Structure formats: C-alpha cells, structure tokens
Amino acid sequence: MAEQVLLLNRQTDRPLSFDEYRKSGGYEALMATLGSRTPAEVRQIVLDSGLRGRGGAGFPTGRKWSFIGKEHPRYLVPNTDEMEPGTFKDRVLVNVNPHLVLEGIILSAYAISAAKGIFFIRPSYEMDAELIERELAVAREARLLGNNILGSDFSFDLLVHRSAGRYICGEATAQVNAIMGRRPHPNKEVHMTDEGLWGKPTIVNNVETLACVPHILQKGPEWFKALARSHGGAGTKLYCVSGRVTRPGCYELPIGTPLCEIIAEAGGLSPGSELKAFLPGGASTSFMPKKFLEVEMDFEPLKATGNRLGTGAIIVFDQNTCLVGATLNLINYFARESCGFCTPCREGLPFIRDLLRRLENGEGKEEFIPMLKQMAHHMSKAYCAFAPGAASPLLGLLNHFEAEIQEHISQRQCPFKSLE
Amino acid sequence: MPTLIIDHQKISVPEGTKVIEAAEKLGIMIPRFCYHPALGSLGACRMCAVKFLEGPVKGVEMSCMTDAADGMVVSTTDPEAVEFRRYVIEWLMLNHPHDCPVCDEGGQCLLQDETVSGGHGLRRYQGLKRTYEDQYLGEFVQHEMNRCIHCWRCRRFYQDFAGYLDYGAMQNGNRMYFGRFEPGPLESPFAGNIIDLCPTGVLTDKPARYQGRRWDFQRGPALCLHCSLGCNLVGNARYRQMIRMEGRFNDAVNGYFICDRGRFGFAYANHPDRPRKARVGEKEVSLAEALQTAAQRLAQISDQYGSGAVAGWGSPRSSLETLGALQWLSRRQGWAEPRFFPHPSLERQVKVAISRLETGIAVSLRDLEKSDFILVAGADPVNEAPMLALALRQAWRRGATVAVIDPRPVFLPFEFEYLPVSPGVIDLCLDLLSKAALSADAAEGRLDPEAAGFYRLLTDEYPENPVSQDRLAALGRKLAECRNPVIVCNTDIVRDTTPGRAADHVRLLKAAKGRAGLFYLLPGPNAFGAAMLSAPEAVDLVEAIENGSVKALLIVENDPFRSYPDRERLTRALDNLELLVVLDYLPSATVARAQVFLPTATVFEKEFSHYVNQEGRLQQTAPLHQSGTPISQVGGGTHPPRTFLEFIPGGEPRPAAEILTALADALTEGEGDPAEGDLWGWLSRQHEAFHRLAALPEVEPDAGVRLLPEEGAVGAFSPEPWTKPGEPPTGQLELLLVDQTFGTEELAGYSAYIQKVEEEPHLLLHADLAADLGLAAGDLVALHLPGGEVTVRLKTALRMAPLVAILPRHRRLDWQKVYGWPTWIAPDRIKKL
C-alpha cells in the first residue's frame, strides 16, 4: 500500500477522534506555525510545495493565496460541495479525519489572515455537516478556534453552511453568491481575492487541498513533492474509483499513479468485464478509450491528452455499457443542474439531451452527429466552465466512439439493448 | 482613447467602452438581448459574440463583455461568430411558442428581428416545448412566460436598477422562471418599464392588450404631465384614442425609463365623460356659437364693471402656449392679471424657487445621479415625483449618501439616512448640517465674504432630541467629506422660507466645494413656465371675487374644486360671479358649473406645445392624432353603417391657446393688429428667456432647452438668521396635505388604469400618538378640519415625525376644508367612529 497521508490511520467504521489525531502528531503543525512563521512564510511554503487545487481546476494553491486582497475581514471558504458525479473523496476525507481537515483550514486561514471561515457543504452530506459541527466544538474547547488561537494574536472561527443544493454551487463565485443568499450564478466580473463574500477578500479551496497543508508545513515542500509519481507533480491524491471494478472506493495514491495501477488498487475490473472506456476525473471530463490505460493521473499528463484530471474520480465502463446512454445520463444531469444564467448551457444542453435521447431510442439521424459536434464545441463559449465541462463526455464520445453512435443510427435502436 | 478596427472601420473610443458600444458608434448593431445601455453588460444571452482577429483578445468572445483596447481587430461577420450566433438564436427559439399572431409584441419584437437576422429559419429541435404557468402581476403588466428567452433584463431592472424585490428569477436550468413568488400585483411603481425592456412578448402592456400592432398606431414623441419632472414619452394612439405610452430616451431627464403614473396616466384623454361639446348653460352648441356667447358676455361685464372685473385663472398643467395666450389676451383686453396657481402661497414658493435657479447650480435628473451626497429636504420622491426616486437610487448605487429630512414616513428603494422632523424644523436642520460640514472651511477663511457672512448667520442651536442631534452631526461629517452635494427640495409641505433657504445652502456649499446642485420639485408639469409668466405679486382670486372686484372668471384648464384648499369658500365665491367661462378637457366639477364651456384638446392632440420642467428645461411635445369620440366596434360582426361625415365626431375640441386667440378675435372683431396675434413674438417681448428662444434653431435639441439665467446672474444670498418659529401651538398637530403616487395627481386621477391601483385614502398618524388617542390602524375616524369634518380610515407608522397628521389630497377624499397653511389641529379633533 502506498504511503497514506490524508487517510492515515483510516478506520473502517468511524472517524478518528481529536485525541487520536493529537496522538499521531495532529495540530503540531499549527502549534509550530502560530507565532513562529508569518502568514507570508506559510504562503511561500505552500507555493514551494507545488500543491495544486484538488477541486478540479488544479490551480496552484500558493499562487491563489498570493492574490489575496489587502482589505479585512477576509474569508476562507472550505468547499465540500462535491456535486461532481463519481466524486466522494471529500466525504471520505471528512469522515476519516475531521481534525486534519480542520487543522488544514485553520492553517490556511492563518496564511491568508482570514477572520472567518464558512464550511460550505452539500445538503446530502448532513451527517458529515453534523460531524464537522461536533468536532468544531471540540476544537474550540481546545482553543484551536476562536479568539487568540493557542494564545497567539490570530483569531479565526468557522461555521458550517449547508448548501441548498445544485452542482453550480461548487463553482467558487457561485458558492459565494449562494452563501450571501443570492442566486448561485458564477460571476466572472469580480476577483474573489479582492471582492468575494460581502465584497471582501475571499479564498475558496477544496477541503482535500486544505488537508494537505498541515503535512506540507510539518514535513516540508520537498517531502511533499517527492510523494508524487509524475514529473512535476506534488503530493498524494484521493482517487475515487467507481463503475465496473471489483472494489469501488476512495484510494489515496501518489499523484500521477498510472490509471491501470489505480484500477488494480481497486481490485481490477469486475469479473467478466473488459475495459472499454473511463472518465478520469468525474462527469465533466472526457471519455477515454483503452489506449490511455497507462496515463499518469496528474494534472499535466492528462492535459497533454486533451483531457483534465478534474476531481480524480475515475469511472470505469466495460464492453456491455452503452456510451451513448452513459453520455445521455450525464448530460441529463448537467442540463438539470445548470443555473440557467446563459443561453448555451440553459438551452443548448437540453437540445443535446434531446438528440442523445433520440439516438438512444433508435430515432437518431445522421445529421445529429454534426449538430452534436458543433454544439459540444460551442459550449466553450458559455459564461462559465460548467457548460464546457458538461460537453466533455460528449466530446469524448464523438472523438473516440463515433462508431457506436453510427450503430445506434443504422440499427435504429441501442445495440446494447438488443443484447439483453 | 483605445483605437480599434471593427469590420474594417477604425474608431477611437473612451477607455472602458465595450466593443458592442464602439460598434454601435460606427452604426454596426451587434445583435443583443441581455445588454442594455442603462443596465450594462451581463454576458448571459451570448448573442453578441464576435470574432477578435487581432489584439489582446483572440477568438470568439462576447462584445458586451470585452473592453475596447488598442490594436483590436474585430469582425462581426466572421463565419465562426455568425455560426455561433445562429446557434444562440436557435437555442433561444427552442421553447418559444411562435405565437406571434396573437402576441402583442409582434411587429416590435427584438426576438423576431434577431431570429430573422440571425439566419435561424428552420426548426431542428423536435422535442416538446417547455411550458409555464403565467402569473397575475397586477393591472399593468401582462405575463406570458412561455415566450421567455431568459435575457434577465426584467429582473435586472426590477431588482438591481429599481431596487424592488418582489419580482425576480426562480428555479434553475431551463425551468428558470421570471415572476413573483406567488401571483400578485407588482409592488414597484416603476414596474411598467419591464414592458419596454422585455425583448419579446413575455411582459406586455395590459391596458393596451390586443389594441393594435405598432404599425396601426399613430406614434410620436410626447411629454409626461403627471409631475414636474417632464419625462419623455412615446405616445401611441389609434381609433381616436390614446392606447399606450412608452418611455422615450432623454439623456438629461428620464434616461430610458418612466414611472407607472406616467405610463398609465394618459387615459384621462379617453375619459368616457370627457366633455367634447361646447356648451352654453345646459345647452350643447357649436364651438363658434359658444365662443360668440362668451365674447359677448365678457364684453358686457367689461363694459358694465370695467375691464378689470374680468380675470383669467389657469393652472400649471397647461402648456406655455395656453398660459401665454391667456396672459396675452388678458393684457390685451385690460383684464385683471391672470393667475396660474391654485392659491397665492404656492405661487410665492414656486416663484422663490425658480428665481434662485441658474446655470451652474440647477441640476438635471441625470446630473443628480452623479452626485455623492444628496439631501432631500421636504420631499417624498416616490409619491411626488417617482422618477426622482429612481435617480436617487442610481446615485446611491454609485456610492452616494442620500439623506431625507421630512415628516412623512418616506420610503425609497435603497438605504438612506432618514430624519423625521416637522416642516418647521427643516430650515434648522439645513442650517445645522451646513454649519457642521463647513466649520473648517469657515475657520480657515476659505469662504468668500458673502458666503462667510451667510455662514455666520447659521444657527448651531441643536433641537432638543439628542438622537437627531447625533445623526445630524454624523451627516454633517459626511457632507463635509463629499465633493458634489445636491439639495432636493419640494414646494409642497415646506414653509415659505424653505425653498429659498435650500438655495442659500447650495450657494454656500458651492462656495466651499466649488460644486453643488439644487433640484426643486414643483407643483405641476409647467409650474416653472407658469411662475415665469405670472405677475410679480400673488393675488388670491377668490378674495378678489369676494370683495366684488372680479365679476367674470375665465377658467382655463384648471379645476379649483380640486386644488383650492377651502371648497366652501370657493363655492360661495363662484356663486357670486356673474359669468363663469371654463375651457378644459376634463369632466371636472368646475366644468360642470360653467355658464359657457369651451372644450379644449389634450396635449396629445392637434398642436405642438411646450412645457418647462422643474429644472427650467423647455421641452416640446408633438400632436399624435386628431382626437374625437373614440371609435368603438359594436354589433355582432355586421359592417358598421357606411355613412360618411365631413367632420370627426367629437372632434370639436381645440387647443386652449387657439380658443383664446379666437376669443380675442371675437372680442375685437375686425380691430387689432394681426402681428399682435403672434404669441411667441409677444412672449419674447415679455420675458428674456423667451427672447433667447427665438434665436434657437427650428429643430430643438432632443434634450430640450434650459431657460435659465447665466451662471452668477442670480443675486446673492438672501441672508436672514433662522428664527425659532412660534410653533407648534402646544399640543397641536400640523396637518400636512400630501401627494401619493396614485390617487392624488389630477390628470392621472381621471385615468381608468390608475384608478384601479389607487391606494385608499388614509389619515396617517404616528403609532405612539394614535395609541395615546386610543386609536388603532384601520379605525374609521372623523377628522375635524377648520372647514368641516372628513371621515377616513387611520393608518399609523413608527417611522415618521411625531406631531403631524398626514392626509393625501386624494381624489376620493373631501380634504378641501382648510383655510391656509400651516394648519394646526388639536389631537382631540380626531375621533374614532
């Protein structure tokens, strides 16, 4: 088993308690940092570590922090919205080691001098929200949160905000709007680091990203970089493996581990299954055929293939799965989750869904293919990254599996349904 | 000034200009739905995509979201951009019901235009269309949500621009819905603008529904007469009646928008009881005959009692032409000087106000939006001049502080400082604010001697209430910091001294800061013009009738039964007259009493006319149609009788100025110099402002012409120290007669559409006072006014001055029972019924 960092001491049936976490060196990074390192130093260490955002975009965390505006109060928003289909790593992480998450949040808040944190969590994670709230009280009791943390002049507190739901609330600017009680629309007009929550400097980070921070501070950026398998990568990654594998689940592996090894970690394909395609990073990434089995699961190697690491949620499809149907399923999800703000997303996705549905039902026509291609490409001209993400699996389908679409048209039915 | 090339044409534009705006300057209309010049860029519809070939941005991008930059080469016709835009319009049309034949927007629909121009001719989407349930949104706006293309304009106007929250976006994805949380009337008095803004037929004009296509209408520029701001309108008439109003862009006045009173108040012109026939006594006669009779009887009185026994009485709702003609006629015949205001105290206030306005101090509504500190002294914008509230909100959105000093529970659609004080204390508050704000300037000798002299007269005696003391001090600090303050003042509920005092303070602030603005509200769309024309001393005509010096009255477009404060006295006076001649277009109580009645045309009919708004802006309005009795289709589908007339039924009314000129002719048959009949020539000899007008080019600038003296022409301060008023008489309440958005304004009161949304009249008292009197909101109370009793329901508020009783001059309330201003009433004069 690879070195466990974030999921260290993972218990099968319960989260690690505060005491257990403390015993294994928990909160020592915080104690060592407060009073001995300046926030700027913390930011520099994180920058040096090469840590990149784990929420999907992969933006270097230290750089994001370096943009933080001058005004106060500043806000940190740990993002546990995790609405990306196939992704459940944040939930596992919070349930394995809530205090690692909290320590990461506190340290990151220190790095940007935030006074308040808002833990944004999706509504279906109610148990997890309650867990965090319970552990927050424990941390507060231990003077790790609140005024003058551990006697330092740093004050910070965290509250849990339950999302009202919707995928788009995971987008940082939309999330900030949601917290303020506005419609959760993305906003490309403002820099969150200057004018985020209530017009004040705000950083939104995925909780997996934040959970890396205590280890980086304790063991140093070089150690963190060395964890990676890929050249230029840094740290470990929580990969969620689902689909046709023997042991679906969340696995912590060095970032850049080749896909085939991750699948092997999950027990290989299910008996009788043969790999046909996979999504490397959740529903908003592109289908990849078997020839990419060796791809290193890190930001840059996937970018080189024209795809994205996304959240690192691998969904495995076998020879018996209809990819038109799978794409329809995903587009259906995205069409439903669109915030409705801009036209391509609001109207284009349902149009795509309609065409896919017709293909799947055997009503497909040859002319649908160029229309699907054009529309999938035009999604890049939508307002935010939602629509291009939604179009990704469709582009994968069109690029690598057009023959399967053709079969739907020529057979006037879904070829997989006829197999059943 | 970035320079860029759009479709092979070079243009330089100011920094911050969007590419879509730069293209517009070149005459290239890039398709758009969500972008609107007043609402700005949004980036939602994606219709304005263009291709950036060179420069800092590359590829297909939205022209509304991209700032013009040096080196940009933009193509609006690049195949990639055109193909994308074709898809956008196809997407927008997926669910559109295509019900253009039964849609009121058809023919004036941006969606139609852009569907055609976008090249989307064939439907490829074969799925089911999304449908919604429509909502009842009140009497003005019809909701048909299936047509929606989700451009966001309505919500952005309603919530962001106008500041009301009861209408907005709900749901997500392609279920997104624009409407209210539950059906109900829209709360905003600016709601009608979403009709103009909607690029398709989701939000249409309810009263005008199914009344015609755009090309059926006689359309033209019109002016709003429902307050003194002079907002610009586009009027639509059909079949001899007014059908609908739209906002007309005027960069200096209303921008793109108008209020609902202005949009739906026009229907007085179609009033079913509108008097369209001349009358002598009870008998309908031809206009010529009535004119003859009027001339004869007027001449008789003139002969019998001397020409001074005839007097004209106009009102500020008439055009300059009408008022000028009345004055011209009066002076020509040697009659008493005509009056244009309901009573002398109002006339005096308006005259003081306009005498203090000059170029450099007077600000327009648009200028107001750029101010950073606005002090509203004795005005209630939403109720008195709604578009002022919208302008104040725009200033607030840009960061301005807005403070309101007024006894009423003023509501504005944004956060503002509110100081509820009695009218008698407004002057004092102004003094205290300036005193606090300019103490440093005064101490360091930065004020010129005149200003310093005025500053020294200011009191620093704070009122007893320590809360207002702190708040005044805090506001004074903000006033000290601001750079471009404006004082807004109405001439309605304030003391006679307040308009002048406000002007003095503006001059003082200008002396200290280099910039300051003055913005008055006046009683009526042409109050400025009326005051300009009025004789210097204000005379009470009713008094003149009572003392027998006036025997004949020529009332022109004026209903003293509505506006004169003491109706009983007015009635007695009119009974004493030997002759009452009335010219009007409203079915008013005054018209009903006329011995000779001459029907006049409304602002929409027959002749060009001019009005001067409250900032001294002269604006022209064009006739839209030849009026007459509206054509109505009757019968069960049979063809109407084919009789052809040589005249328009009900088409007798003439513009009042024309009737007055005809009356002059009739009075002096054959005599008189025809050149004297040139009204504008005569006016230019009477008033310097009109003289300057004569030199103007034929076509007036769109924004109108300011008739104000040059900067520095208006005399200095009118310095008098503030004297503590001998009021209130202990324990008594000041009665305030006020306006409300719907229900008190004269013309709109005759509009069937406005009548539907009028709030019931209420007496408003402070909740604590009401409790002390054993009264509760909702009680029916009898209010004993000096001239009699008024029965009215009670409303209470906590956020208002404590010692006032507020009564709207509601058309359904007999409030005309007071002797003058201020009126004090003892609390025990309010009794529960």
HADDOCK unambig.tbl for C-alpha pairs under 7 A between the chains (distance, minus, plus):
assign (segid A and resid 335 and name CA) (segid B and resid 173 and name CA) 6.50 0.50 0.50
assign (segid A and resid 336 and name CA) (segid B and resid 173 and name CA) 5.85 0.50 0.50
assign (segid A and resid 337 and name CA) (segid B and resid 173 and name CA) 6.19 0.50 0.50
assign (segid A and resid 338 and name CA) (segid B and resid 172 and name CA) 6.49 0.50 0.50
assign (segid A and resid 338 and name CA) (segid B and resid 173 and name CA) 4.46 0.50 0.50
assign (segid A and resid 339 and name CA) (segid B and resid 172 and name CA) 4.81 0.50 0.50
assign (segid A and resid 339 and name CA) (segid B and resid 173 and name CA) 4.89 0.50 0.50
assign (segid A and resid 340 and name CA) (segid B and resid 172 and name CA) 5.20 0.50 0.50
assign (segid A and resid 340 and name CA) (segid B and resid 173 and name CA) 3.95 0.50 0.50
assign (segid A and resid 340 and name CA) (segid B and resid 174 and name CA) 5.86 0.50 0.50
assign (segid A and resid 340 and name CA) (segid B and resid 176 and name CA) 6.25 0.50 0.50
assign (segid A and resid 341 and name CA) (segid B and resid 44 and name CA) 5.82 0.50 0.50
assign (segid A and resid 342 and name CA) (segid B and resid 44 and name CA) 4.20 0.50 0.50
assign (segid A and resid 342 and name CA) (segid B and resid 45 and name CA) 5.48 0.50 0.50
assign (segid A and resid 342 and name CA) (segid B and resid 46 and name CA) 6.99 0.50 0.50
assign (segid A and resid 343 and name CA) (segid B and resid 44 and name CA) 6.54 0.50 0.50
assign (segid A and resid 343 and name CA) (segid B and resid 45 and name CA) 5.29 0.50 0.50
assign (segid A and resid 343 and name CA) (segid B and resid 46 and name CA) 6.55 0.50 0.50
assign (segid A and resid 343 and name CA) (segid B and resid 88 and name CA) 6.74 0.50 0.50
assign (segid A and resid 343 and name CA) (segid B and resid 91 and name CA) 6.98 0.50 0.50
assign (segid A and resid 343 and name CA) (segid B and resid 92 and name CA) 6.95 0.50 0.50
assign (segid A and resid 344 and name CA) (segid B and resid 88 and name CA) 6.72 0.50 0.50
assign (segid A and resid 346 and name CA) (segid B and resid 173 and name CA) 5.23 0.50 0.50
assign (segid A and resid 346 and name CA) (segid B and resid 174 and name CA) 5.12 0.50 0.50
assign (segid A and resid 347 and name CA) (segid B and resid 91 and name CA) 5.30 0.50 0.50
assign (segid A and resid 347 and name CA) (segid B and resid 92 and name CA) 6.75 0.50 0.50
assign (segid A and resid 347 and name CA) (segid B and resid 174 and name CA) 6.33 0.50 0.50
assign (segid A and resid 348 and name CA) (segid B and resid 91 and name CA) 5.90 0.50 0.50
assign (segid A and resid 351 and name CA) (segid B and resid 125 and name CA) 6.90 0.50 0.50
assign (segid A and resid 354 and name CA) (segid B and resid 127 and name CA) 6.45 0.50 0.50
assign (segid A and resid 378 and name CA) (segid B and resid 84 and name CA) 6.70 0.50 0.50
assign (segid A and resid 383 and name CA) (segid B and resid 43 and name CA) 6.74 0.50 0.50
assign (segid A and resid 383 and name CA) (segid B and resid 44 and name CA) 6.81 0.50 0.50
